[in-house]
Amino acid sequence: MASITNTGPALNSAGIGSGLDVNSIVTKLMSIEAQPVTDLQQATTKLQTKISSYGQIQSAISAMQDAARKLNTPETWAAATATSSDSSTISVAATSAAPGSYSVSVSQLASAQSLSSASYTNSSTVVGQGSITIEPGTWSSDQSTFTSKSGATPVTINIASGQDSLSAIRDQINAAKAGVTASIVTDSKGARLVLRSQSTGETSGFKVSVSDADGGDGDTAGLSALAYDPTASVASMTLNQSAANAKANINGLDIDSESNTLSTSVDGLSINLLKTSSSPITISVGSDSAGLKKNITDFVTAYNSVAKLFRDQTKYDSANKTAGALQGDSRVVGLQSQLRSLTGSSTSLGGAFSRVADIGLDPAGDGTLTLNSSKLDKALTNLTDLKQFFTGVDSSNATNNGFAQRWNKFASDTLGTDGLITTGQKALQSNVTRNNDRISQLQDHLALVEKRLRAQYTSLDTTMGKMNQLSAYVTQQFSTSSK
């Protein structure tokens, strides 16, 4: 109801001089005058409810379109699953590999180079001053030659006084980002510095050259105790593990890799080598039927949300005499009919499947789809026809396209700039704006009407008060005269 503002002087319920109830009279008259505003406000509330319902339908159709697009993408139909006959030796993950099997054997794992120093009393023990240079590259199998890594630059770390303890040297090596990780391992023999390359493969090897402040770069005293360069006959640190490539064989083809993860050896497969094998491991690759079924099931859920919204928003409950917010809305009723007609049609591109019921999506009387799981499972065994059923394109007749194609187009047309949902929302919002403008105009008019009525009735009250006073005076005079 319109809000009527009291613009006149403050009055009691009774008038100033006559007892006339000005407030009550004006309020009642203004409630009648404000009825058009009340009607417009109620109409606007209904429009806003419709706009909200349109928004719900828009969101539901958008979700349905997302689900339809998944069924229309090549990646969905190329998705695969892979299993290993010995997952403790080889683990595998598939993206889009072709169905088949692969025999894989592992003769060597890729490894990182690891060096360890002699034992010190503890991590606070002073080692010595000078500089350490770490250079990445590749060692020969007997460690007699070293080839510097192409494009890599040796890193030199200066070890000054006060920074020459075992733990401080560890921290400075890590801060230098020389491609190795330094750590301290402590056991019953004491603390040892361990250097390990941060990646695996033959080219991740490294040598450690030392310029010792004590002048002896090749002995085991001072900082030179951390040197490792067999090409210069210096090996103060111990080689615990050499940098090496992984060596495997896939279907008779030898594979050499710096990493234990073979991500490009077989298209669409990521093969992770965990340990060497005494016999070939079988990797089996198949289509991801479970993933496809989930995508189809997700679409059915999204589709049913749209169908239920159409039904609930447009229905009329004769028993309770209540109507949905969009009952009688021609745009939404038309969309409901279009979607039902589309889903109830057929395609000739799906081979063994022509209607949605053929793959286990049974249309129900309320416009929703009921999923027949066993029927869908059977359809998933014929992926060639099922893919065409959803994604096929008929260049001469778009109405014969696969169902995912058509559902996606329905959503695009509906939600587009000129689509029924978009134009419907604009029309409703335009009506709301027009009503609000009219309400504003009427409220300005009502303020003037109320001001005029209060002035008129206040004047009447004043006049009646004077007349009452005159009447009392005349009565008094007659009384005195008669006496």
N, C-alpha and C positions, 0 to 999 in steps of 0.2 A: 504494500500500500504506500502511496506517496506520503512523504513526510511534510506536514503542514507546519510552517514556522510562524510563531506568534510574533507579528511585527508591530503590533499596537502597544499601547501602554499597559503596564501590569494592572490587572483588575482582579477583584475578588469574584467569586462565583455570582454574587449579587451585584447589581449595578451600583453606580455611584450615588444616585439620588432617588431612583424609582423602585429599586429592588429587581430590576430587569436582569436576568442571567445572560449577560452579553457573551461571556466565554463559551458557555454551553451552546448558545444559538449559533455563534460563528463556527465553532468546531463541527457541529452537525452539518451546517451548510457547506463547509469546506470539504467534508468527507464526500459529499455528493459531487461537488465540483471536481474532486481529485479522482473520481472513478476512471476516467480515460487513462490517467497515469498508471493507476493500479492495473488496468487491463494490459497496458503496454509492458509493464514490468513482468507480469505473469507470462505474457507471450515471449518476452526476451529470455526468461528462465527456461522455457521449453526449447527455444532455439539453441541456447547454450548446452542443454542436455543433448540435443541432436548433434551439435558440433563435437561433444565429447564422445558420442557413439561413433561418429565418423572417424574420430581419431583412433578408437579401439580397432575398428575395421581396417584402417590404414596400416596400423602396426601389425595386425595379424596377417594381412596379405603380404606385407614386406617380409615377414618371417617365412611364410609359405614360399615366396619367391627365392629366398636364400636356400631353402631346402631343395627346391626344384633345380636351381643352378648347380648344386652339388651333383645331382643326377644327370647333369648335362655336360659335365667336364670330362675330358679325356683322362685326367689324373685319377678320377674316381674309378673308372673302369679298368685302368692299368694297374691299380693297387694290387700288391701281391703280399703273400706271407711266405716266410722261409723257416725251415727247421733244420737243426743239425743232429746227426746221429750220435754225436758225442759233444754236448754243450760245454763240457769241462775242458775240452781241447780247442774247440772252435765254436764261437757264438756268431750268429748271423742275424741281420735285419734286412728286410726288403722294402723297397719303395715301389718300383715299377718293373721289376725283372720279369722276363718271359718265363712262363711255367716250364719246369724241367728239373733235372737233377745234375749235380756236380760232384765229382770225386776230388777231394782235397787232401793232400798230405803235407806235413810241416816237418822240415828237417832242421830248421834253425830259426830262432826268434830274433827279432831286432833288439839290440841292446845299446845302452849308453856307456861311455867310458867312465870308469870309476877309479880314483886314486886315493890312497890313505897314507898318512904320515906315520912316523915312528911315535911311540907313546910318550906323553908328557905327564908330569905329576897331576896337573889339573888344567882346566881351561884358562886359568889366570896366569899360567906360566909364561914368562917372557921368552919369545922365540928369537927375535933379533930385528935389526933395522935394515933398510935398503929398499929395493923395489922388486915387484913380481910382475912378470909379463905373461899373459895367457893368450895363446894363439890357436884358433880353431883350424882343423884340417883333417887329413886322412892319413892314417898310419898303414904301412905295409903289414902283411900278415906276421912278419917276424920283428916288427917294430924297428927295422933298420933304416927306413926312410920315412920322411914326413912331407906331405904335399899340402901347402897352405890352402885354405878354403877360398875359392874365387869370390871376390867382392867383400870378403870379411876383413876387418881391421884388428890387429892385435891390440889388447887392452893392457895398459901398464898401471899398476897400483903402487903408490908410494907409501912405504911403511915408516912412519916417523917415530921419534921417541915418545913414549907414553901411549902409543897406539900399536905396540909390537907384541902384545900378549896373544895367546892362541885365539881367544874369543874375539878380540878386537880385529885381528887379521881376518877371521871368518866374516865379521860384519862388513869390513871394507871390500872384500871380494864380492859379497852379495850386492852391495851398493853399486859396484862398478858395472854390473850387468854385462858381464863378459861371456855369457852363454853357459856358465857353469853355476852350480849351486854348492855352496860351502856349508858344511855342518860339522858338529863335534860329536863323536861317539865315545862314550865313557864306559869302561868295564873294569874288571879287576886289575888289568894291566896299566890303567891310567886313561888319559884323554888323547884322542887322535883326531886330526883334521881330515875330513873326507871331502874330496872334490868330485862332483858328478856332472857330466854334461846334461843340459836341460832337455835335449831331444835325443832320439835314438837314430841309428844308422851310421854307416861308415864315415860319412862326412862330418859327424858330430864329435870326432876325436879332438884332442887338444894336447898341446905341450905347455910346460910351465918353465919359463926361464927366470933366473934370479940374479940380481945384482946385489951382492951381499956387502953390507957396510964393513964387515970384517976383512974384506978382500979375498976371501976364499969362496968363489962361486960354485965350485964343484965338490966341496966337502959336505959333510953332514952336520956341521956346526953352524949356529946362527940361522939366518933366514934361508940359506941355501939348503937347509933340511927339507924345504918344501918344493924343491926343483924336481922336474921330470922331463928329460930330453935325451932319450937313448941315442939319438943321432949325434949328440955331443958327449956320449958316454957318461951322462949324468942321470941317475935314477934314484935320487934320495927317497922319493915317495914310491910306494908299492902299487903296481898295476893290479887291481882286483878284478876288473872286467874291461874287456876291449869293446870299442864301438863297432857294431856289426849290423849288417842288413838281415832282414828276415828272408828266409828261403823256403818257398812252398812250390807245390805243383798242383795245378788245377786242370783236370781232364787231360793230363799228359803234357801240359804246357808249364815250363819252369817260370816261376815268378820270383823276382828279386825286389824287395821293398825296404825303404829306410824306416818304415813304420810297421807295427804289428796289426794295424788296421788297413785292410785292402779295400779301399773305397772306389777304385776305378778299374779293378781287374775284371769284374763282371758288371755290365750295365745294370743299374738298379739294385745292386747288392752291396752291403757293407759287411765284410768278413773280418772278424776279429780273432787273431791268432793268440791263443792263451798258453799253449805249451806244444812241444814237439810231439809228433804222433808216431806210433810204431806200425800203424796200418792206416790206409786211406779212410777219411771221414766223408760221409755222404751228406750233401746239402740238398734238400728238396724244396722246390719253389712251386707255389700254386697261387691261383687267384684268391684274393681276399674276399671270399663269399660272406664272411661274418661282417666285415666292414660295409659291404654293399647292402646287406640286409638291414643293418643299422641305419644307413642313409635313407633307404626306402621307408623304414619304420618311422624315422624322424619326419619324413615328408608327410606321411599319413597323419601324424600327430598335428603338424602345422596346418594341414588341409582341414582337418576336423575342427580346429579352433576357428577357422574362417567360417565354415559351414554352420557351426553352432551360433556364432555371432549373428550371421544373417538370419537364422531362425529366430533367435531370442529377441532381436531388435525389431523384427517386422511382424511378429505374431500378435494375435488378439485372443486373450483368454476370456471366452464368453461366460464361463462359470463365475469368474471373479470380476468380470467386466473391466479388465485392465488391458492396456495395449502397450506394446514395446515402443521405445522412443522413436523408432523410425517406421512404425506401422503406417503403411500407405505411401511411403517414400518411393517414388517411381525409380529413382536412380538405383537405390540399394536393391529393390525388388528385381530390377533388370539385371543387376550384377549377379544376384543369386541365381537367376534363371540361366544366365550365360555360363556360369561355372558348372552348374549341374549338367547342362547340355554338353559342354566340352568334355567333362569327365565321363559322361554316358555314351560318348561317340566311340569311333574305332579308328584304327590305322592299318594300312596294308603293308607297312614297312617292317613289322615285328615278327615276320615269319610265323612261328607257331603261336604267337600271341597277337591278338587284335584288339581286345578290350581289357580294361583294368581288372575285371573279374577273372580273366585267364591267368593272371599272375598272383591271385589271392587277395586282391583289393576289391571287396564286394560292396557296391553302393547300397546304402541303407535308405529307408523311406524318409528319414529326416535330413537327407542330403550329405551325411557323413559317409566315411569309408570304414568298413569292418575288415580287419586284417586276418586272413586265413594263413597262419604261419606255415603249416605243412605244405600248402599249395605254393606259397612263395619259395620255400626251400627247394621244391621241385623245379620251379622256374629258374632258380639260381644255378642249376646244373646246365642250363643252356644260355651261357652268357652272350654268345654271338647274337641270338635273336632278342634277348632281353635288352641288350645295349641299344639295338636299333629301335626297339619298342619305345624306349625313352628318348633317344638322341637323334633318331633318323630325321633326315630333311628331304622333303619332296619339293624340288625346285619348281614344279608346275602347279602344285596345289598345297598351299600352306596349311589348309585344314586337315591334311593327311600326315602332317609332321608327327614325330614322336611326341609322347605325352609331356615329357619334361620341357620340350621346346614350346609346346602350346601353353602349358601352365605358366611358364616364364613370360611369354608374350602377353597372356591375360593380365598378369600382375603389372607388367610394364605399361600396358595401355591404360589400366585402371588408375595407376598411381602417377602417370605422366602429367605434364602441365595441362593438357586438355582432357585428362581422364575424368571419369565420373566422380571419383572420390574428391579429386582436387577441385573441380568446378563446383561440386556440391558444397564443400567446405567454404569456398569463396562466396557462394550465394547466401549461405546461412550467416556468415560473418557480416556480409553486406546488410542483411536484414537487421542484425543486432545493432550495427552502427546507426542505421536509419532510425530504429526505435529509440536508441539512446539520445540521438539528436532531437527527436520529437519530444521525448520525456523532458529534456532540458528546456525546450521551448515552453512546454506546458507548465513546468514548475515556475519559470519566470512569470508567466501569465497568472498562475495561482497566487503568487506573492502579491501581485497587484490587486487581485480580486479580494484577498484576505484583508489587505490594507484598507480597501474601499469599504468592505463590510464592517470592519471594526470602527471605522470613522462614522459610518451611517448609524450603527446601533449605539455607539457611544453618544452621538448627538441626540438620538431618540431617547436614550436613557436620561440625558441631561434635561431635555425638554419635558419629559414625563415627570421628572423630579420637581421642576418649577411649577408644573400644573398641579402636582400633588400639594405643593406648598401653598399655591393660590387657593386650592380647594379647601385646605385646612383653615386659611385665613378667613374665607367667606363664611365657612361654617361657624367660625368663632364669632364673626360679626353678627350673624343672624341670632346666635345664642344670646349675645349681649343685648341686642335690640329687643328680643322677646321678654327679657327680664325687666 
